[in-house]
Amino acid sequence: MSMEVKRKLSEFLKRETVLTVAILLTIVSAVMIPPDREYAGYIDFRTLSILFCLMTVMAGLQKLGVFRNIAKTLLRHTQNTIQLAEVLVLLCFIFSMIITNDVSLITFVPFTFIVLRLTGEEAVKKLAVPVIVLQTIAANLGSMLTPIGNPQNLYLYGKTQMSAGTFILLMLPYSLVSLLLLMICVVIVAKRSGIEVRGAEVLLTEDEKLEQKKYLLPAYLLLFVLCLLTVAHMIPYPVTLGTVALTVLLLDRGTLIKVDYSLLLTFVGFFIFIGNMGRMPAFCDFLQKIIGGREVMTAVIASQVISNVPAALLLSGFTENITALIIGTNLGGLGTLIASMASLISYKQVARQIPGEKKKYFGWFTIANIVFLMILVLENCLL
């Protein structure tokens, strides 16, 4: 094997660790349960279709600069450092409910570096690390409120018969406590920085212009509404899949390249693995005994090692208490750097923008995540 091939393989393994694990588990399980007709029944095509549609629509809206323009408008109304930090964190918290935690961080973390650099290097030095840590936590916690906030919610919601309103009410107590904790932390961070920033002076640049194809914005907004109606079981998913794929292919085919196909393949891999394991009575009984009655904590612990999306896919095959898994995998997104793969987006941005601060960021991130996780787990025990 040449050095170039080794280098590319190493880069792939680092970039797509979870996908690699899913592929290996699929291969191992396929050796034990050779492929047959039942394999087709393993795969949840509805979840995969809706996930593809949502990722495509969000990629299109992000490409148009919609979210960054909204952020600029909000920041122009800030008057001090506390308000500036609050807006940057709340953008991730609120938008993650609609555009997913991944897209929220991809959009607003680089934007935060731009904003802070416009205020001066002192702001970058004192605010970048704590603010981005809080943005990451905000994205992971804000996304837990809605069925479309993150991939595991979309999948687990699809396995239940609950309405979107019931789902939101289930996670609302955790979201409210999370929001309160975030705002307290923002005030502490802003005051400790000792920096005075008048937000109205931060962004003097013009708003980003939407691409020449102005009709793309209403088209994507209509497709997003179509996705929401499909999540609510009001429109069959094949209709939405065909409409989104055909519309984007005709109007904006470049957006299709930006879809995270590795996430879709990861889902497929875990679907096959779970399906095969479910056909092994000894393994199935063993895992059911471990999980039974301890779904929340099992999901939290499993998420720390394999991240919350694979944890949701794996554990859902061995328990009927999907409601507890929804809570556990959402809370489990806190903790280690890989508990939610979305957290790696922020870490990579910090490593690229301020490489000398990586260790500081990791320390802040770990401590803050553990504190938030402990408080929310305690809340779960009290509810």
N, C-alpha and C positions, 0 to 999 in steps of 0.2 A: 504494500500500500504506500503510495507516494506521500510526501510531506504535505502537499497541497490538499489531497483527499482527506488526510488525517485532520488537517486544520479545519476544513469545511465541516467534517463530521463532528469535531469538537464544538464548533460554533453552533451547529444544529442542536446538539445535545444540551448545550447551555441555554439556548433560546427556546427550545421546545421540550423541556424536561418532562412536563406532565404528559404531553403527547407521546413521548418516548415510553414512559411508564405504561400508558394505556395500550400501546402497540405490543409491548412485551407481555403484559397480562393477557391480551387477546390471544397471542401466539401460544402461551403456556396453556390457557384454558382450552384452546382448539385442539391441542395435542391430547388432552384428557377427554374432551367431547368433540369428536370429529365433526366438521361442518355437515349439516343436513338441512332439511326443509324448515325445521323449527328456528333456524337462525334468523330468518326474515321477521319472525314474530318478536324477536328481542328488541328491535329498534323502534323507538318512539318517533315516528316520522313527523308527527304533529309538532313536537317540541323543536326538532331540527328545522322544520320549515319556518316556524314563527321566529326562531332565533336568527336564521339567515335573513329573513325579511327585516327584522328590527336592526340588525347590524348593517344591512345595506342602506336603509333609510337614514340611520344615524351618521353613517360615513358620508352620505350625500349632503346632509345638513351641515356637518362639520366642514366639509370641503367648501361650502358656500360662505363660511365665516359667520354663521348665524349666532352661535353661542358666544363667540368672542365679542361681537358687536353688542350683544346684550350686556356682557360683563363691562365693557367700556362705558356704556350708558350709566350703569349703576355706580361705577367707581367715580364718575364725575360729580356725584352728589355726596361723596364722603368728605368729611371736614377735619378728621384727625387720624392718628395712627390706629386707634382702636377700631374706628369705623372701617378703615381700609382693610385691616386684618379680618374683621367680621365679614365683610363682603366677599373676600377671597375664599374664606372657609365656607361660608353659606352657599356660594356658587356651586361648590362640589357637593354639599349636603343635599341641596334642593334639586339640582339638575340630575344627580345620580338616580333619583327616583324615576326619571323619565328616559334619560339617555344612557343608562347603566353606569356603574362605577368605573369601568374601564375607559369609556369615552369621556366621562367627566374629568378624569385625571389626565388623559391624553390631551385634552383641550386646555384645562386651566392651570396645570403645573408649569408648563412652558410659559404661559401667559403671566403667571406670577413672577417668574424671573424677569420678564420684560418690564413689568410694573415696578418691581423693587429696584432694578438697575436705573430706571428713570428717576428714582428718588435719590440715588447715590449709592456708592459701594458700601457705605456704613449700614445702610438698610439691608443690603444683601448679606452682609456679615452677621448682623444681629437678628434678622427676622426670617431669612430664607429657610433655615433648617426647621425651627419650631413651627412656622406657618405651614410648610409643606407636610410636615408630620401630621398636623391637625387637618389639613386638606385630605390627606390619605385616609385618616380615620373617618372623617366626615363623609367621604365618598362611599366607604364600606358600610357605614351605619345608615346613611340616608337611603342607600339602595335597598335596604332590607324592608322598607315600608311598603313597596309595591310589587306586584307579581312580575313586572318587567324590569325591576331595578337591577337584577343580576341574573346570570344563567341558571343558578341552582333554584332561585325562586320560580322562574318560568317553568322549569322542569317539575318541581315539586307541586306547584300550583296546578299544573296539568294533570297530576295524579290524584288530586282531591276533587270533591264536588262542591267546594266552597265557592262563594261569589267573591268578586274583587273587593267588595266592601267588607266582607268577613275577614279576608286576608289582611286588609289594612288595619282593621280593629285588633287583630291578633298581634300585630307588630307595633301598633301605635304606642303602648306604654314604654317599650324599649326605645323607640325613636324620640319620644318626648324627653326621657331622661338623658339620652345621648345628646340631644340639642342643648339641653341645660348645661351639661358638663363641657361641651365644646365652647359655649359662650363664656363660661367661667375661665376656661383655659386661655381663650383668645385675649380676654382682658388682662390676665396675668402676664402673658407673653408680651403684649403690646406695652404694658407699663414697665416691665423689666428691661425692655430694649432701650428705653431712654431716648427714643427717636421721636421727633415731632414732624409729622408729615401732613401737609394740607392736600388732601386727595384731589381737589379740583385742579391742582397744578401738575398732577402726576401724568395724565394722558393728554398731550396737546396734539397728538397725531390725528390725522383724519380717520374716520371709520373705514374699515376694510370694505372695499367695493364688492358687491356680489358679482359673480361671473356674468359675462355678457348674456348668457341664456337666462333671462330674468324669469322665465316661466318655470324654471326648475324648482324654485322655492314653493309655490303653491302645489306643484306636482308632488314634491316630497312630503309636504304637510298632509295632503290627501292620502298618500300611501301610509303615513304614520297613523292616521285615523283608522284606516282599513286594518292595520295591524292590531290596534287596540280592540276593535270590534271582533277580531278573530280570537284574541286572548280571552275575550268575554263570551266566547262560544256563540257569537251572533252571526258569524260568517264562516263557512267551511274553509279550513286551512289550504286546500288545494287551489281554491279561487284566489286567495291572497297571494300565495306563492307564485302562481302564474302571472297575476297582475303586476306584482312588484318586479319579477324577473324580466318580463316583457317590456314594461315601461322604462326601467333603468337601462336595459339593453338598447332600446331605441333612442332614448333621450340623453343618457349620460353613462355610457358603457364603461368608462374609465373607473367609475366608482366601484364596480364589481371586483376590481383588483384589490381594493382596500378592505374587503371583508376578511375576517379572521377565520379562514377555513381550517386552521389547525385546531381551533376550539370545536368546530363541528366534527372533525375526525376524532378528537378526544372523546366526545360524547359517544360516537359510534363504537369506539374501542371499549369503553366501559359498559355500554349496553350489551355487547357480545360477552364480555367477561362475566357480568352479573347474571346474564341468561344462562351461561354454562354452569356457573357455580350453583345456581338455583336447581340444576338437574343433578346435583351431587348431595343426596340426603344427609350424609354425615357432616359435610361442611356447612350446609344450610342450618341444621339443628344446632351446631356449635355456635355459629354467629348469632342466631336468634336468641340463644341463651345469654350471650354476652350483652346484646343490645336491649333485650326485653326489660321495660320499665326504666331504662337508663338512656333513653334516646338522646336527650339534650346533651348530657355530659359526654356520651360516646361520640356524638357529632362534633362537639367542641374539641375534644382530644384528637380525634382523627383528622380534623381540619388543620391542626398544628403541624402535622407530618405530611399529609398529601394534598392539602388545601381544601377549601370548602366545597368547590364544585365536584371534584371526584368523590369527596366524602358523601355528598348528597346522592350521587349516582350509585355508589357502592351500598350504602346503608339502606337505601329505599327498597332494595330487593329483599330485605330480610326483616322488615317490620311493617306493621299496618298503621303505626302511629306517625303518620306523615306530618301532622301538625307539630309534634315535638321536634321532628327533623328540620322543619322550617326554622324554628327558633334556634335550634342548636347549630345549624350550619351558618346562619346569619351571625350569631354571636361568635361562632368559631372563626369568622373572618378576621377577628382581632387576635393578637398574640404574636406569633412568629412572622417573619418577613414573607413566608410562603403560605401563610394561613389563607390569605386571599391573593391570588396571582395578580390582581390589579395593583397591589402594593408594590410590586416589582417595577411598575411603570414609573412611579415617583422615584424609587431608588436609582433607576437607570438615568433619570433626568438629573438628579443630584450628582451622580458620578460623572456625568458629562459636563454639567455646567460649573460645579464647584468640587472638583475631585478631591481637594484637600479636606473636605468636610464629610467624607463618607463615613468615617468612624463615629464622628459626632452625631451624624444623622441616625446611624444604626442604634446608637445608645439612646437617643431621644425617642426614636420610634419604638424600641423594645419596652422601655419604661412606661411610656404613655399607653401603649397597647395593653400591657399587663394590667395597668390601673383601670382602664376602661372595661376590660374583660372581667376583672374581678367584681366591679360594681354591677355590671349587667347580669352576671351569673348570680350574684346575690339577689338582685331584683327578681330574677326568675324563680329563685327558691322561695321568695316571699309572696309571689303572686299565686 
